[in-house]
Each structure stands twice: as structure tokens, then as C-alpha cells.
């Protein structure tokens, strides 16, 4: 068996893996790397598609795992792509937005997206598939709605690809399903291998307390949040604690709300979600946005994008940043070279190429949808394989987890670079 890391080694972005065994060839994920300085980077698919591919398995909708999928039909037609129903619905939403934002530099268009969508094969959790003699199962990964870890059985060798995984319960989702059985090799993410997340319930209470403190003083709270699942989780938290202030949701998150509502069985508690939606006001248009800013009343505004790179969160930021009564509360990871990261590190933002100080209160709340170092350790305690391939993390994290698995669990571990081939 050979596993080629086409993309996603010692980095977060353009995740794409090729698994080959006895003439069978499968691709796991096919993403894009988003970088504000260098533009988008794509995995070098052409070199690996000449011999054909039997199937593509998609773990979830985030663009670093799905954003290059429309390129596959350009190289090899009619490749079946397997994923859950929520994953495909959310992927379509994110790809549509990606094309709008990157229209002049995107290597594919909406027609290519539709061609890719014709190859969809819908999968349910735990249902076993037989593809070219390989048994395949998708298990809940707890990361976003419909996310999956993938179990592949090759003639007695079980390979598990974690995808992006979360082992704790959140307001929106159940924790990952770790019932993998005996495993030969695990391909694992390592995003937070060196980090311990705060207790989720304590973090929720701290977040709500800080929101109420700002609102009680008459201020407005901007919560830049990822459109898919993070915005909706924040809605659920605020509704659960019944904050007595208006909560608005704006940006692409508005459309994600409706998509999530189609898939109640994939949620932890759909009734709780429905209550949160009922308690939230959807922003309809620019007139509505300007009205919210002008109203002399405290409120919470949940808006994408989560890293302040674009979207309506930028509009609200530029209207609220200079008032110390207001607050900007970031609730997701801020990639280097993004406005959100600059705000956290320096307390400054750029408006029309002019650097300004942010007078509003700035806070960060680690509502991560990835498991942390402790969670990764628990995964490998429960499912100790013979071999492990560590991907999807900065180089420090990848090497740390590989070394820990070698030393603490006796697992033969690899910390590959892009285009490396691991022979198992």
C-alpha cells in the first residue's frame, strides 16, 4: 500500500491524499490553501490523475478540504465523489462564495462546480460501502455538520483517516464517533496537537458574561464568525443563556442557517437549534445593516467572515471599532497575515490602507471545532494503530504528535512533507 501526501503536509490547507493498493486508487479530500499574501494554492492534481482514480472521499465542506474538487473533472471525467448530504450542500454554498470572491483568478467556474456535483454519491454514517472490493464507512467526526472520518478496509488492513475531528460535544454537534475497531494505520490531523482548549462550558459562560457586560454599558458586540456552523453555534449559546439583547446574524451565515435546518438528525439537539434561530434576527439588506448601526441600542451582531478578510463583518468593524463601549469578540482561529490575526496581535486594523487603533474592546474565545492535544491522545489510546501518518498542522504540531506517538504509544509514525510517499 502507498499513501501519497499531495497536499496538507506540515500545513493547514490544500489537503489531498492518494491511497493506492493493488491497482485501486482513492483520493481523500481535495482542498485549496487560502493565503492573503500569495493567493490561493491548489494541490498538483494533474500529475496524479493520469492513471485515473476510482473514487474521491470528502470528509467535510470546508474549502481547505473541498475547494479544489471542481478541478478533478478537468483531468478525469466521471470520478464518483462520496460524502454526506450536509457536506455536499455546504460545499456548494462555500464554492459559490469562493468563485464570487476569486472570480478573476479562480481556475474553475460555476459550470465546473455543477459538473463535479453530478458525480455526488450520498453516504450515511456507519453504512458500509463496497467500492472496488474495498469496504468503506463514514463515521461522524464532530467537526462541522456532516463531517466524517473515513474507514477503509483493504484485505485485512484497516486505514482510518480522521479528517478534521472533534472529540467533545458542542451546543450544535455530537462528539466524534471513535468506534473504529482494530486499526492498522491512522492518518491524523494535528491542528492543535500542542494546545489544550479551555473547558467548553466555562468558555461559554465567560463569553456570555462578557457579551452582557458590553451590552449593559450600551455597546454593540461584533462577533466575526465562520459562516458554517461557528455562527450557528454562537447563536445556540446566546439562546441557551437567554441574553436579553437583540441578536443579529448577517453574511453567508444566513444561508447556512437554512441548510443546517434541513438535516436535524446530524445535530446534537435540533429543538435547541430551532429555538436559537427563532431568537435570532436575520439581516436582510444594506438598509437593515445601516439601521442596526444607527440604532442607539445594545445588540450582538454575528457576521462572516470570521477572520475579517471580507464579507459584511468588515462593514460592521469599520463602523464600531472606534467606540470603547463596543466590542469585537473573535471566536475562531485567526490565520497569520489576516486582519483578524493583526487585530489580536496589535490591536490595529487597516481601513483604506490606513492603519488605525481599535478603541473597542477586543477578545478571543477559543470555540474550536478541532480536538486539542488531550483529545488526540485519547483517540490514540482508544485506537492504537501500528502506524500513523500525521498531516493537517503546522510543522511544529505535526512533528510533536509524531514523536509523542512513537515515544508514548510505540506507534511507527511519519511526519511527511508534501509529495512524500509512505509505503505501509
C-alpha positions in Angstrom: 0.0 0.0 0.0 1.2 3.5 -0.8 -0.2 6.8 0.6 0.9 10.0 -1.2 0.5 13.3 0.5 -0.5 15.5 -2.4 -1.2 18.4 -0.1 -1.8 19.3 3.5 1.6 18.1 4.9 3.1 20.3 7.6 0.5 23.0 6.7 -3.2 23.7 7.1 -4.6 23.9 3.6 -5.0 22.1 0.3 -5.5 18.8 2.0 -5.4 16.0 -0.6 -4.2 12.4 -0.1 -3.9 9.5 -2.6 -4.2 5.9 -1.3 -3.1 3.1 -3.6 -3.4 -0.6 -3.1 -3.4 -3.5 -5.6 -4.3 -1.2 -8.5 -7.1 0.6 -6.6 -6.7 4.4 -6.3 -8.6 6.6 -3.9 -8.4 10.4 -3.2 -9.2 11.6 0.3 -10.3 15.3 0.2 -9.2 17.8 -2.4 -8.8 21.3 -0.9 -7.4 24.7 -1.5 -5.0 26.8 0.7 -6.2 30.3 1.3 -3.4 32.8 1.8 -3.9 36.6 1.8 -0.4 37.3 0.5 0.2 34.6 -2.2 -3.3 34.0 -3.4 -4.9 30.5 -3.3 -2.8 27.4 -3.7 -4.1 24.1 -5.2 -2.8 20.5 -5.0 -0.9 19.4 -8.1 -3.6 17.1 -9.3 -2.5 16.7 -12.9 0.5 14.6 -12.0 -1.7 12.1 -10.1 -4.8 11.9 -12.2 -3.2 10.5 -15.4 -3.6 6.9 -14.2 -7.2 7.5 -13.2 -8.9 7.4 -9.8 -11.6 5.0 -8.6 -13.3 7.4 -6.1 -12.9 10.5 -4.1 -14.0 10.6 -0.4 -14.8 14.0 1.0 -14.7 14.4 4.8 -16.4 17.8 5.1 -17.2 21.1 3.3 -14.5 23.4 4.5 -12.6 24.8 1.5 -9.2 23.5 2.7 -10.7 20.0 2.1 -13.2 20.7 -0.7 -12.1 23.8 -2.6 -10.2 22.0 -5.4 -12.8 19.3 -6.1 -14.2 21.1 -9.3 -10.7 20.6 -10.8 -11.0 16.8 -10.8 -13.4 16.5 -13.8 -11.0 18.6 -15.8 -8.4 15.8 -15.5 -10.6 12.7 -15.3 -14.3 12.6 -16.0 -17.0 10.8 -14.0 -15.0 10.1 -10.9 -17.5 9.3 -8.1 -17.3 11.6 -5.1 -18.6 10.2 -1.8 -19.8 12.4 1.1 -22.7 13.0 3.4 -25.7 15.1 2.2 -25.0 18.0 4.5 -21.4 18.1 3.3 -22.4 18.4 -0.3 -25.0 21.1 0.5 -22.5 23.2 2.4 -19.7 22.6 -0.1 -21.9 24.0 -2.8 -22.6 27.1 -0.7 -18.9 27.7 0.0 -17.7 27.1 -3.5 -20.3 29.6 -4.9 -18.9 32.2 -2.5 -15.3 31.3 -3.3 -15.9 31.8 -7.0 -17.6 35.2 -6.4 -14.6 36.4 -4.2 -11.9 35.0 -6.6 -13.7 35.4 -9.9 -10.7 36.6 -11.9 -8.1 34.2 -10.5 -10.2 31.1 -9.8 -9.2 28.1 -12.0 -12.8 26.9 -12.3 -16.2 28.4 -12.7 -19.8 27.6 -11.7 -20.2 25.2 -14.6 -17.2 23.2 -13.3 -18.9 23.1 -9.9 -22.0 21.7 -11.4 -20.0 19.1 -13.3 -18.4 18.0 -10.0 -21.8 17.9 -8.3 -23.1 15.5 -10.9 -20.6 13.0 -9.5 -22.0 13.1 -5.9 -22.8 9.9 -4.1 -24.6 10.4 -0.8 -23.4 8.4 2.2 -24.9 7.8 5.6 -22.9 7.5 8.8 -21.9 3.9 9.6 -23.3 2.4 6.4 -20.8 0.1 4.8 -20.0 0.6 1.1 -18.1 -1.8 -1.2 -16.0 0.1 -3.7 -13.8 -2.0 -6.0 -13.6 -4.6 -3.2 -12.7 -2.1 -0.5 -15.1 -1.7 2.4 -15.7 1.9 3.3 -17.5 3.6 6.2 -18.1 7.2 7.1 -18.3 8.0 10.8 -19.3 11.2 12.5 -16.2 13.4 13.1 -17.9 16.1 15.2 -16.2 18.9 13.3 -19.0 20.6 11.4 -22.4 19.3 10.3 -22.0 16.2 8.2 -18.2 15.9 8.8 -16.8 12.4 8.7 -13.8 10.3 9.5 -13.3 7.6 6.8 -12.6 3.9 7.5 -11.1 1.9 4.6 -10.6 -1.9 4.8 -8.1 -3.2 2.3 -7.8 -7.0 2.6 -7.4 -7.0 6.4 -5.6 -3.7 6.7 -7.8 -1.0 8.2 -6.9 2.6 7.4 -8.7 5.4 9.2 -8.5 9.0 8.0 -9.6 11.3 10.8 -10.3 14.3 8.6 -10.9 17.3 10.9 -12.1 15.8 14.2 -13.6 17.0 17.4 -14.0 14.7 20.4 -16.1 16.9 22.6 -19.8 17.8 22.4 -20.8 21.3 21.4 -24.0 23.2 21.5 -24.5 22.2 17.9 -22.9 18.8 17.4 -22.3 15.4 19.0 -18.7 14.3 19.6 -16.8 12.2 17.1 -17.6 8.5 16.7 -14.4 6.7 17.6 -15.7 3.1 17.2 -13.1 2.3 14.6 -12.3 -1.3 15.5 -8.8 -2.6 15.2 -6.7 -0.2 13.1 -3.6 -0.8 11.1 -2.8 2.8 10.1 -4.3 6.2 11.2 -3.9 9.3 9.0 -4.5 12.0 11.6 -4.9 15.8 11.7 -2.7 17.7 14.2 -4.1 21.2 14.1 -3.9 21.7 17.9 -1.6 18.9 18.9 0.4 21.2 21.2 -2.6 23.1 22.6 -5.2 22.4 25.3 -8.5 24.1 24.7 -10.4 25.6 27.7 -13.4 23.8 29.2 -16.3 24.4 26.8 -18.9 25.1 29.3 -16.7 27.6 31.2 -15.8 29.2 27.9 -19.5 29.6 27.1 -20.2 31.3 30.4 -17.2 33.6 30.1 -18.3 34.6 26.6 -21.9 35.3 27.6 -20.8 37.3 30.7 -18.5 39.5 28.5 -21.3 40.0 25.9 -23.7 41.0 28.6 -21.1 43.4 30.2 -20.7 45.3 26.9 -24.4 45.4 26.2 -25.3 46.5 29.7 -23.0 49.6 29.1 -24.9 50.4 26.0 -22.4 49.0 23.5 -22.6 46.7 20.5 -20.8 43.4 20.2 -19.5 42.3 16.8 -18.8 38.6 16.6 -16.9 37.8 13.4 -17.6 34.1 12.8 -17.2 31.4 10.2 -20.4 31.2 8.2 -20.8 27.4 8.5 -21.5 26.0 12.0 -19.5 28.5 14.1 -22.1 31.3 13.6 -24.9 28.9 14.4 -23.1 27.6 17.5 -22.8 31.1 18.8 -26.5 31.6 18.1 -27.2 28.5 20.2 -25.0 29.6 23.0 -26.6 33.0 23.3 -30.1 31.5 23.1 -29.3 28.9 25.7 -28.3 31.6 28.2 -31.3 33.8 27.2 -29.4 37.0 26.9 -31.9 39.9 27.0 -30.5 41.7 23.9 -31.2 41.6 20.2 -29.0 39.1 18.3 -28.5 39.7 14.6 -26.9 37.3 12.0 -25.5 38.6 8.7 -23.4 37.4 5.8 -23.2 33.9 4.3 -24.2 32.5 7.7 -27.8 33.5 6.8 -27.9 30.9 4.0 -26.1 28.3 6.1 -28.8 28.6 8.8 -31.4 27.2 6.3 -29.1 24.4 5.1 -28.4 23.2 8.6 -32.1 23.1 9.3 -32.6 20.5 6.5 -30.5 18.0 8.4 -31.9 17.7 12.0 -30.5 14.2 12.5 -26.9 15.4 12.2 -27.4 17.8 15.1 -27.0 17.3 18.8 -30.4 18.8 19.5 -32.5 20.2 16.7 -35.1 21.7 19.0 -32.4 23.8 20.7 -31.2 24.9 17.2 -34.7 25.8 16.1 -35.1 27.9 19.3 -31.9 29.7 18.6 -33.0 30.5 15.0 -36.3 31.8 16.4 -34.5 34.1 18.8 -32.2 35.5 16.1 -32.9 38.3 13.6 -31.7 37.7 10.1 -30.3 40.9 8.5 -32.0 41.3 5.1 -30.1 44.0 3.2 -27.9 47.1 3.4 -30.7 49.3 4.6 -31.1 47.0 7.5 -27.4 46.9 8.3 -27.2 50.7 8.4 -30.3 50.9 10.6 -28.6 48.5 13.1 -25.6 50.7 13.3 -27.7 53.9 13.7 -30.0 52.5 16.4 -29.0 53.7 19.8 -29.4 50.3 21.5 -27.1 47.5 22.5 -27.0 44.3 20.4 -24.9 41.4 19.2 -24.0 41.1 15.5 -22.8 37.7 14.3 -21.3 38.2 10.9 -18.9 36.5 8.4 -16.1 36.4 7.6 -14.6 35.0 10.8 -11.1 36.4 10.1 -12.3 39.8 8.9 -10.8 39.3 5.4 -14.0 40.4 3.7 -17.8 40.0 3.9 -20.1 42.1 6.0 -18.1 41.7 9.2 -15.7 44.3 7.6 -18.6 46.8 7.3 -19.5 46.4 10.9 -15.9 46.5 12.1 -15.3 49.8 10.4 -18.5 51.3 12.0 -17.8 50.0 15.5 -14.0 49.9 16.0 -13.6 53.5 17.3 -16.0 53.4 20.2 -14.7 52.0 23.5 -18.2 51.0 24.6 -18.3 48.4 21.7 -16.5 45.1 21.4 -15.1 42.8 18.7 -15.1 39.2 20.0 -13.3 36.7 17.8 -14.5 33.1 18.1 -12.3 31.2 15.7 -8.7 30.6 14.7 -7.0 33.6 13.0 -4.6 32.6 10.3 -1.3 34.6 10.0 -1.5 37.6 7.8 -5.3 38.0 8.2 -6.9 41.2 9.6 -8.3 39.2 12.5 -4.8 38.0 13.4 -3.4 41.5 13.2 -6.2 42.8 15.4 -5.4 40.2 18.0 -1.7 40.7 17.9 -1.5 44.5 17.6 -4.9 46.0 18.4 -4.9 47.7 15.0 -6.7 47.3 11.7 -6.3 48.7 8.2 -9.1 50.9 6.8 -8.5 52.0 3.2 -4.8 51.3 3.6 -4.5 53.4 6.7 -3.6 51.6 10.0 -5.8 52.7 12.9 -6.0 51.8 16.6 -9.1 49.9 17.6 -10.7 51.5 20.6 -13.4 48.9 21.1 -12.8 46.0 23.5 -11.1 43.0 21.7 -11.5 39.5 22.9 -10.7 35.9 21.7 -12.8 32.9 22.7 -11.4 29.5 21.6 -14.6 27.8 20.3 -12.5 25.4 18.2 -14.1 22.7 16.2 -10.8 20.7 16.2 -9.8 18.4 19.1 -6.8 19.5 21.1 -3.7 17.7 22.2 -5.5 15.9 25.0 -8.2 14.8 22.6 -5.7 13.4 20.1 -4.0 11.5 22.9 -7.4 10.0 23.9 -8.0 9.0 20.2 -4.8 7.0 20.0 -5.2 5.5 23.5 -8.6 4.1 22.4 -7.5 3.1 18.8 -3.8 2.4 18.9 -2.6 1.6 15.4 0.6 0.0 14.1 1.4 3.1 12.0 0.4 6.8 12.0 0.7 9.4 9.3 0.4 13.0 10.7 -0.9 15.8 8.5 -3.0 19.0 8.6 -1.0 21.0 11.1 1.9 23.5 11.3 5.3 21.7 11.2 5.8 22.1 14.9 2.5 20.3 15.7 3.0 17.6 13.1 6.4 16.7 14.4 5.3 16.9 18.0 2.4 14.4 17.6 4.5 12.0 15.5 7.2 12.0 18.2 4.7 11.6 21.0 3.1 8.6 19.3 6.5 7.0 18.8 7.6 7.5 22.4 4.4 7.1 24.4 2.5 4.5 22.3 5.2 2.7 20.3 3.5 3.6 17.0 5.6 3.9 13.9 4.8 7.5 13.0 5.5 9.7 9.9 5.6 13.4 9.7 5.7 13.7 5.9 6.3 16.6 3.5 4.1 17.3 0.5 4.6 14.8 -2.3 6.1 12.2 0.1 5.0 8.6 -0.4 4.6 6.4 2.6 4.7 2.6 2.0 2.7 0.7 4.5 
